[in-house]
Every structure is written in C-alpha cells, then in structure tokens.
C-alpha cells in the first residue's frame, strides 16, 4: 500500500503551464506504476498518463499527447506531471494513482488514489 498526496494545482490562463507533484509514502514506491487521471464535473474519470516503475514505458491519453509530460523520481518517492499549452478543456480535478497491474487505461487498473488537486484553465 502507498499513500498519495497531490499538489501543484491552481488557476492558470490558457497557454500557460503547471507542474503537478504526487508524493508517495511507503518503501515500495519504486515497484508501482504511477498514473495521472482527471475528472471534470459531470464527466467520467479520464486517463491522462502513466509511467512504469523504471520509467521505461510511458503512456499518454490522446488529448494530452505532446503537451503533458510524466516523470518520476524514485529517490524522492514522487511522480510529476508537467502540463504545457494548457487549454480550458484541461480544467478538472487531477488524481494521482498507483498500480501493480499490467493495465493502465482504466481506473480499475489502479489500487491506490490521492485526494486530487484542482486545475482550472481560464480562457
């Protein structure tokens, strides 16, 4: 089990950037694949990105490819989401999640979740 705490959300203008962080507790952090999801009001939770435990495999949702970058620092038990060229449609609560499973797209593939951090992009 890992406990996850997100930070770095806020209000930004369209075209701007934010970097989200997710700090994990637990000595086995490096064995988990780490993902980011987001959920806008009235919508389903959407896959954003995942990085495997060594960082050797990275996956992105189609809507963020080329704009968002996921990375991790296992020494700091932290995963990051660098978000550039933000759009109003990126507005959502962003969640960090940890997985020991092979899948990555579905929220059911993840076992542990943070509480979320709000990102609001103004036009």
C-alpha positions as CSV (number, residue, x, y, z in Angstrom):
1,X,0.0,0.0,0.0
2,X,1.1,3.5,-0.7
3,X,-0.5,6.8,0.4
4,X,-0.5,9.5,-2.2
5,X,-0.8,13.3,-1.9
6,X,-1.0,15.6,-4.9
7,X,0.0,19.2,-5.0
8,X,0.6,22.0,-7.6
9,X,-2.8,22.6,-8.9
10,X,-4.2,26.1,-9.4
11,X,-5.6,28.7,-11.8
12,X,-3.7,29.4,-15.0
13,X,-4.5,31.1,-18.2
14,X,-4.9,29.2,-21.5
15,X,-1.5,28.6,-23.0
16,X,0.2,28.5,-19.6
17,X,1.9,25.7,-17.7
18,X,1.6,23.9,-14.4
19,X,3.5,21.1,-12.8
20,X,1.7,18.7,-10.5
21,X,3.5,16.6,-8.0
22,X,2.4,13.4,-6.2
23,X,4.3,12.4,-3.1
24,X,4.0,8.8,-2.1
25,X,4.7,7.2,1.3
26,X,5.8,3.6,1.5
27,X,9.1,1.9,0.9
28,X,7.8,0.0,-2.2
29,X,7.0,3.1,-4.3
30,X,9.6,2.2,-6.9
31,X,7.7,-1.0,-7.7
32,X,4.5,0.7,-8.6
33,X,3.4,2.1,-12.0
34,X,2.2,5.6,-11.4
35,X,-0.6,7.3,-13.2
36,X,-2.5,10.5,-13.5
37,X,-6.2,10.8,-14.2
38,X,-8.5,13.7,-14.3
39,X,-12.2,14.3,-13.8
40,X,-14.2,17.3,-14.9
41,X,-17.7,18.0,-13.4
42,X,-20.3,15.6,-14.8
43,X,-17.7,13.6,-16.7
44,X,-16.1,10.2,-16.3
45,X,-12.6,10.0,-14.8
46,X,-10.2,10.1,-17.7
47,X,-6.8,8.6,-18.1
48,X,-4.0,11.2,-18.6
49,X,-0.7,9.4,-18.3
50,X,1.2,6.5,-16.8
51,X,4.9,5.8,-16.1
52,X,6.1,2.3,-15.3
53,X,8.3,1.6,-12.3
54,X,11.6,2.2,-14.0
55,X,10.3,4.9,-16.3
56,X,11.0,2.6,-19.3
57,X,7.4,2.7,-20.5
58,X,5.2,5.8,-20.6
59,X,1.7,6.2,-21.9
60,X,-0.4,9.2,-22.6
61,X,-4.1,9.9,-23.3
62,X,-4.7,11.2,-26.8
63,X,-6.0,14.5,-25.5
64,X,-2.7,15.4,-23.8
65,X,-0.1,13.9,-26.1
66,X,2.6,16.4,-27.0
67,X,1.6,18.8,-24.2
68,X,1.9,16.9,-21.0
69,X,5.0,15.0,-19.7
70,X,5.0,12.5,-16.8
71,X,8.2,11.7,-14.9
72,X,9.2,10.2,-11.6
73,X,12.0,10.4,-9.1
74,X,12.1,7.1,-7.1
75,X,14.7,8.5,-4.7
76,X,12.1,11.2,-3.7
77,X,9.0,8.9,-3.9
78,X,7.5,11.5,-6.2
79,X,5.8,11.5,-9.6
80,X,5.3,14.7,-11.7
81,X,3.0,15.9,-14.4
82,X,4.3,18.8,-16.4
83,X,1.4,20.4,-18.2
84,X,2.2,22.8,-21.0
85,X,0.0,24.7,-23.5
86,X,-3.0,24.3,-21.2
87,X,-6.5,24.6,-22.6
88,X,-9.8,25.4,-20.9
89,X,-10.8,21.8,-21.5
90,X,-8.0,20.6,-19.3
91,X,-9.9,22.0,-16.3
92,X,-10.5,19.2,-13.9
93,X,-9.6,17.6,-10.6
94,X,-6.3,15.7,-11.2
95,X,-5.7,12.5,-9.4
96,X,-2.5,10.5,-8.8
97,X,-2.8,6.7,-8.7
98,X,-0.6,3.7,-8.1
99,X,-0.8,0.3,-9.7
100,X,0.8,-3.1,-9.5
101,X,-1.2,-4.3,-12.5
102,X,-0.3,-4.6,-16.2
103,X,-3.2,-2.4,-17.4
104,X,-3.0,1.4,-17.4
105,X,-6.0,2.9,-19.1
106,X,-8.8,2.2,-16.7
107,X,-9.3,3.5,-13.2
108,X,-9.9,-0.2,-12.2
109,X,-6.3,-0.9,-13.0
110,X,-5.2,1.2,-10.0
111,X,-5.2,0.3,-6.4
112,X,-4.3,3.5,-4.5
113,X,-5.5,7.0,-5.1
114,X,-4.7,10.5,-3.9
115,X,-7.3,13.1,-2.9
116,X,-6.9,15.1,-6.0
117,X,-5.9,18.6,-6.9
118,X,-7.9,21.2,-8.8
119,X,-6.6,22.6,-12.1
120,X,-8.5,25.5,-13.7
121,X,-7.6,26.9,-17.0
122,X,-9.2,30.2,-17.9
123,X,-9.8,31.3,-21.5
